[in-house]
């Protein structure tokens, strides 16, 4: 096995340059040196490798599409089938390659197009783990480029030289499913307590740790382990792929482990008939096929499911289905302090607000978990995010995250793969909804997960939302003396409303420093990050003020408000918010991921359109061809009223002055 070659033929490179002409030249057959192609594109996102509209494919047909969403200097230089037809087998990129969504479609598309090795200066955690799991080789050793160009034979040993023992074993085995069947079906829980000071994250992992022949029980940073999850969830963009790979390898029927702890959601596609991209590209029938594949899997194996409502379905029989965005639903209905929750979505850390370990995994990780009950984890270091002071009125958790994302250390990758533990007086003063904004967006911060130690606010949330009486256990906190890789201290009292300029959530700037205020065509409030009860309190507060002061939504602006879950919808109706929204002309959408993932109303349809949005990501093409500014819920509504980016305080001041 040690002599296994990475490439079975000479290397044919595709350097993802910042010059689109160089990319075009390479695909046409022209050889380019690394020095010519540099600087390379950083932050190549999974949205660019596999745009959301092609996620309806879940087999080898994905090989038509890698990098079709890649934007370089305002151009998209890679067409369908271009990579496959060019014979490229080695791709080279810059820093934080594969950031964004947990979609395994991205490495699957690369591998299906003939790519065997991806070399990058650094990788995002989920992308690289997904690549390991399906047998796509990755390396951060840039010297491999020159070695391959000299015609050297690169072996798997070269590829795994700097990887942890578990990652190396999975790569050598050819992927996680083969590894899992050999090593994991008999994995047993480790019964041990470490007396050394530990973080809350470490304590939870130790209580879920499994013993296997190839993993350590020491929980050292960088070491691979397996844990037993309390909850596993999946949604329609992943279930078809998981079913396809499991049935192809193991046949029918499958024996799934502990099906009572599996939850399946249909939460991304309820508005597909109104999704501009899906309609324009003729993908609606493929979405229906993908959803049916999930429904068949649910039926065949008797799994628990939640299906998102559309307006029509809700009108026919309102209140019959408890539904919503998967990770928001997990926090509302399932996750509890001290548990481990995993899902096929990068925003799974949402539930970390309740004091549990929640993180996103890829399709193969979940397929393996269905069969073995185990989840792979590379032990991360932790960052302490100490939020001091008191947030000023009108400043929200979203503003805190946009501030963190703009820090130079975070922008250069200090948070990649780490645990973000949010602590301090400002956190303790936050509701669970606001804490969930912090933990949810650790995906954008590059982290494995975010976590907040449970307290009486947590207990009140569980009591009021679920009718559950929760007793906090004495161990549910980080110990004095626990080790952190770094501490970031934020004076929350000094913060003001933030926005993030189009292209990346890290492009944050205080709104007061933005001298030229872009006009707004679309304002969108919703998604897992901003579709919670407290977010809708903010939407209503600004719109109710506008109604009282005879202020209308600016001409030419369309406002969309989309509930995160049916419980949020019911809350707004009980409070009478829906009447204010209707009087102000907002379009109300049933719970779904919607425009956040470019799969519903609120997505742009023209490159010249400008959106202000409360979602979590503004990568190129993420929510349509236009540009997206990220903002907090009150800033989104204030901007809809003004027709340009403004905070709630600013628009109030304008009308008071008038």
N, C-alpha and C positions, 0 to 999 in steps of 0.2 A: 504493500500500500504506500510505503514511503517514496517509492519511485514513480508514483502516478503523476503523469504530466498534466499540467493545467490546460495547455493548448495541444490540439492534435494536428495542427498545421501552422505555418508561419503566421506571425502576428500581423494583423491589419488594423491600424489604429484609427480611432476617431477622437481627436482632441476637442473637447467642448470649449472652444475659444470664445473670447468676447468679440471677435470679428466674424460676422456672419459669412463673409466671403470665403474665409478660410474653412469654415465648416462645409460650405457648398463644394469647395474645391476637393476636400477630402472624400466626400461622398461620390464625387465624379471620378475618383481613382488616383488623385494626386497625393503623393506622400508629403507630409509636413513634419518638420522637427518640433520637438517640445518647445524649444526656444522661440521658434517662429509663432507657435500657437499661443504662447503666453502673452499676457496673463489669461489664465483659464477662468471660466465662469464659476463664481462661488454661488452657494445657496441654490443649486439646482434642485427644485422641489419635485415631489412626487406628482403634484398637479401638472407640472410641465412634462415629466416623463410619460405620464398617462393621464390626460385630461379626463374629467369626470364623465364626459359623455361616452367614453369608450369602455367604461367599467362594466357595461352590460356583457362584455366578453369575459369568459372565465376559463378559457382553455388555451390551446396553442395558437388560436387565431389572434391573440394579443400581440403576436410577433409582427403584425402589420403596423403597430402604432407607437413604438418607443420614441420619445422626444418630440412628438408631433405638437406638443404645447410649449416647447422650449422657445423662449423669447430672448433674442440677442440683438441689442441696439435697435429695438423696436421692430425687428423682423422675426419670422418663424422659418428658419432655413431648412427644417427637416420635414419632409413630406411623408405620407403613408408609404410603407414598404421600402423607404429609402435605405434604412439601416440593413434590412434583410438582403436587399438586392445588391448592396455595396460590398458584402462579404466581410464587414467589420466584425472582429471578434474581441477587440480590446478597446474599452472606452476610458478616457482619462478626463477627470474634472478637478475642480478646486476644493475649497473648504465647505464643510457642512453639506456634503452631497446627500441627497435624499431626504431633505428636511420636509416637514409638513405631515401629511396624512399617513396613516399606518397601512395604506393600501398595498397589498402584496402584488397587485397587478403590475406595479412598476418593475421590480426585478424579474417577474415572470415574463413581461413583455420584452425586456432586454434579452433574457435567456432564449425565449422563443424566436427572437430575430437573429440568433446566432452569436450573441455576445457571450463570451465565456469568462471574462475577467474585467472588473471595473476597478480602476486605480484612482484614488482621490487623496487630496491632502488630509481630509478628515471626513467621517461619515456620521450621519445621524443614527441614533441607536436602533430605532425600529427598522429602518431601511436595511441596515447591515445584518441585523438578526434575521429578517425575512430572506435576504440573499443567502445566508448560511443555510437556512432551512430548506431551500429548494435546490441547492447545489450550484448557485452562481458564486464564483470566486470573487473576493474583494481584497484589496490591499491598500495600505497607506504608505507603502515603500515606493517612493517615486523613482528610486534607482532601477526598479524593474523595467521602466520604460527603455532606458538605454540598453539594459541587458537583453531585452527582447529584440530591440532593433539590431543588436549584434548577432542575433540568431541563437542566443543561448536557450537551453532547455530549462524551463521553470517547472519545478515540481510542487506538489501540494505542501511538502515540508517548507518550501520557501514562503508559501502563502500564509501558513499558520504559525510561523516562527515567533511572532509577537502577540499571538492570541492566547486567551486563557485556556486552561485544559479542556473545559467543556466545549467551548466553541471549536477548538481544534478537533476534538473527537467527532463532533457533529459534521464538520466539514469533511473530515476523512471518511466518514460513513456514507457521504453523498447526500445528506439531508436529514431532517428531523424525524420524519415518519419511520424511516428505516432504523434510525438510532432508537426511537421510542419503543418499537416492538422488541428490540433486543435487550434494552436496559431498564425500562420504566414500568412495565406492567406490574411488577412486584415491589415497587418502591414503597418503603414504610416511613412513617413519620419519626423524626428524631425526637427523643425525649430527653432534652437537656436544657439547662438554664445557664447562661453566661453571667457570672457575678460582676464582670467589669461594667463600668458606666456605658449605657447604650442610648441611642436615639429611639424614639417611638417606632420609627420605621423598622429598625433592627429588631426590636422586641417582637413586633408583629410577624416579621419574616421568620424569626427563630421559632415561633409558635406554630408555623405552618411548614417548616423545613422538612424535606424528605431525604432519606439516605439512599444513595445509588452507588454503584461500583466506580463511577467516574467523577464524583463530586465530593468536595470537602464539606465538613460541618463547621468549619472555622468562621465562615461568613467574612472572609477577607475581601476588601475592596478589589474589584476586578475579577474575582473568581466566579465561575458559573455555578448555579445551584438550581434545584427544582423545588417547587413548593406546591402544596395542595390549595386550590382556590375554593373559597366559600361560594362564589358566584362566577359563572362564565356566561357572557352574552355575545350575540352576533347579530348582524343585520343583513338586509337583502343584497347588498353589494358584495358580500363575502360568502354567504351560505352556499350559493350555487357552486362556487369554486371549491369550497371545503368538501361538499358532497361529491363533486366530480373527482377530486384527488383521492378521497377515501374509498369510493366505490371502485375506482380504477386499480387501486393497490390491494384492497382487501375483499372486493366483491360485495355481494348482497346476501342477506341483510348484515348490517354492522352490529356490533355489540358496544353500545355507548355506556360510559361510566357515569353513574349518579345523575340521571337525567333530570331529577327534581331541582338540581342547581344550575340548569341550563335555561336561559331565557332568550327568545328569538324576537327580534323587532323588525317591523316594516315601517321605516321612519324617514327614508330619503326620497321616496318616489310618489307620494300621494298627489303631487301637483304636476306630474310629468307631462300631462296633456297641455299644460300652460308653460312649460319650460322652453324658452326660446331656442336654446341649443339643441335639445332633444327633438323638438318638432322640426326645426330647420334641417337637421341631419338625418331625419327619418328613423330615429332610434326608439321611438315610443313602442313599437312592437317588440323590440329586443328587451326593453325594460319589462314589459308584460311577461315575456318568456323568463327573464331572470327572477321576477317575483314569484312566478309559478313554480320555478325550481325550488325556491325556499319553501313555499307552501307544501310542496310534495314531500320535502324532507321533514317538515314539521309533522305532517300526517303519518308518514312511514314510521316515525320514531316517537310519536306521542309527546312532543315537546310543548312547553308553555310558550304562548305567543302574545304579542301586542301588535295590532295593526292600526296605523295612523288613519284618522278620518279625513275625508275630503268634505268640502262644503255640502255637496249633494248627499253624501252618506249621513252627515250630521243632521241635515234637515229632515231626513226620513225617520231617523230614530236617535235623537240626541241623548247623550248620557249612557248609551248601551255599551260603550267600549272605553276602558281606561287605557289611554294611549299617549304617545308622545315620543320625543327624541330619546334614543336609547339610554344615553348616559344620564340625562336629566331624570328619566324614569327610574333608573337604578338608585339614585339618591332619594327619590321620593318614596319608593316602595320596597326596596330590597336591602341595600347596603347598611351595615351597622358598624359601630366603633369596634376596632380590633380585628376586622375581617380583611380578607384578601379578595379583591374584585378585579377580574380581567375581562376585557372586551375588545372586539376587533374595530376599535376606533381610537384615534390618538387622543381624543378628549375624554377618555375613560377616567382620568384623574379628577374629574368633576366630583366624584364621590369622596375624594380625600378630605373634603370639607367636613365630613362626619367623623374623621379620625380613623379612617381605614386606609389600607394600602390598595390603591386602584391604579392600574396602568394598562396601556394599550398594547395589543399584540397583533401579529399578522395572521393570515388565514391558516398557514401550516401549523403555527403554534396552537391555534384554536382546534384545528382538526386533530392534532396530537392530543390535546387536552380532552377532546370528546372520547378518544379511544383509551387514554391512560389515566385521566384525571389529574395530570401534572402540568405545570407551567414552568417554562424556562425563564431564568432571571440571571443577569450578570450583576453581582452585588455592586451597587453604586456608592459613591461618596455622597455626603449630604451638605447642603448649604443652609445656613440659618438666615432667614429673612426677617429681621427684627424691625417691625413697623411701630415706630414711636409716635407719640403725640396723638392729636385728634384731627380727623379729617374735617376740613372746612365744609360748610354747607355747599351743596352742589358738586362736591368732589366725591367720586365713587371708587369702588374697588377696581373698576375698569381703568380709571386714570392711574391708579397705583401700578397696575400691570404694564400699561403703556410706558410709564416712567421707568420701570425695571427693564423692560425690553430695550429701551434707548440707552441704557448704561453701556459704556464702551466694553467693559469686561463681559457682559452678557452677549453683546453683538459679536464679539470675537470667540464665543463658544465656551465661556466659563461654566455655563449651566448644562452643557450637553451631557445627557445620560445621568444627571444627578437628581437627588431628591431635594425638593424645595420645601423646607419646613417653615411655615409662616407662624410667627409668634410676635408677642409684644402687645401693648395696650390697645393699639388701633385694631388689631385682629380680634382681640377679646370683645371689643365693642361692636363688632360686625355681626350681622345676622348670618345664618347658614347660607342663604341665597348669595350674599356678598362674598362670603368665604369661598363659595363654589366658583365664583368668577376667578378668584386667585388660583385655585387648584386646577380648574379647567384649563386655564391658559399657561400652565407649566408646559404644555405641548409646544406653544410658541416660544417659550423661554429655552426650549431644547431639553427639558428635564425628562426623567423617567416618570416622575409623579410629583404631586404636591400634597401636603398633609397639614392638617391643623389638629392639635390635641383636643380631644373631646372635653366638653365642660357642661355647665348647666344650660347654656344656649343650645347645645346639641341635644340634650335630654328634652328640652322644651319643644324643639323641632320634631323629634320622633313622637312625642306625646300628642302634639297638635296635628301633625300631618298623618300619622298612622294609628294613633290611639295606643301606642306602645309605651309602657313604663320601662325605662332603661336605668340600670344601676351601673355607674361607671366603676371599673375595677381599679385598684390602687396602682397597678403597673402602667396604666394608660397615659404615660407622659414620657418625655425625654429626661434622662437622668442628668443631674449636675455632673459636669465633667465629661459628658458624651462628646465624641470627636466630630468636628465639622471641617470640611475642606476650606471653608471661608464663611465669614459673616458679612451680610450686607445690611446696613442700618439706614432706614429711610425716615426722615422727619416728615411725617404725614401732614403736620400742620402747615408746612411750607408748600405743599402741592397745590396745583390749580388744575383746571380741566386740560387734558391732553388730547391730541389727535396724532394719528400715524399716517404719514404720507403714503401714496400708492406704491405698491411693489413689495413691501415687506412690513410685518408688524413692528419691526425694530426701528422704523423710521419715525420715531416719536418726537414730538416737540410740544411744549406748552402752547396752548392756543393763543395766549397773549403775545407770544413771540412770532406769530405768523402774520407778517405785515400784509401780504397779499392774500385775501380770502377768496378761495375758489368758489365759483357758483355751484349750486347743487341742482341736479336733475331728479335724483332718486334718493329718498331717505328710507332706510330699512331698520326696523327694530325687531329683534327676534333672535333665533338660534339658541343652542344650548347655553352659550355664554350670557345671552341677554334676553331670554324668553321666560324668566322666572317671575315669581310674584312681585318681588321688590323692584325688578326692572320695570314691570308694568305700573307699579306705584309711581315711578319716575315719569314714564310716558304720560300717565294720566295727570300728574301734577302740572307738567308744562302745558299740556293741551287744555286743562281746565282753566289755567291762568289765561291762556289765549282766548278762550271762549268768554271769560268774564271781561276781558279788555278789548273785545271785538277785533282780535287779531286772527287772520286766516292763514292757512298754508299758502306760501308764496306761489304766484302764478308760474306754471311750468314745472312745479315740483309734484311728484307723486309719492305719497307716504304709505308704506306697507308696515303693518304690525302683525307679527306671527307668534302665536302662543307656543311655548316649549312643550307643554303637556296639557291634557284635558283638565287636570286639576287647576292649572293656571287660568285656563279659559273660564272654568266654573267660578273661580275666585273673582275674576274681573266682572263677570255677569252679576254675581251676588252683590258686588260693591257698586254696580251701576256704571262701571268704567266704559263698558261697551257702548252705552248711549252717548257718552262724551266723544268717544272715538268716531262714532257714526256721524255725529253732528259736525265734527271737524273735517269730515271727508276722508278719513283714513280707510284704506282697504284692510279688512281683518282677515287673516288666514288661519286655518286650522293647524294644530300642532304638526310640525314637520321640520326637517332640516332646511328645505327650501332654497332661497337665494344664496345662503351661506355656501352651499356646495354646488351652486349653479344648476339647480334642478327645480326651479319654481319661480313664481312671480316675484319681482324685485330684482332679478338679474338684469344687467344692462343688455341692450341689443345693438348698441353702436359704440365704436371706439371713442367717440367724442363725449359720451355721457359721463357724468361725474356722480358718484354715489357717496353719501355719508352713511356709514353702517355701524351698528353695534356688534357685529359678528367678530370672530377672533382672527381671521386671516384676510390679507389683501394681496396675496401672491398674484402675479400676472395671470389673467384668465380665470381666476378662482370664482368670480361671480359675474362672468360675462366679459365681453371685449373692452368695456369701459374701465375707468380708473376708480379705485375705492379708497376713501379715507376712513380709517377706523376712529371711532369715538365712543364716548359713554352714552347710555340711554338719554339723559337730559340734553346732552349736546346734539344728539341726532334729531330730536324733536325741535329744539330751538333753531337748528340749521334749516329744518323743513319750513319753519315759519319765516325765517329771514331770507331764504333762497341762497344763502351762502354760509360758510362755516362760522358759527358763533356759539358761545356758551349761553346757558339759561340766564346767568347774571347780565351778560352783555345785551341780550335782546330786551330784558326788562329795563335796563338803563336807557336804551334807545327810546322806548315808548314813554318812560317817565320824563325824559328830556323833552320829548315832543309835546 
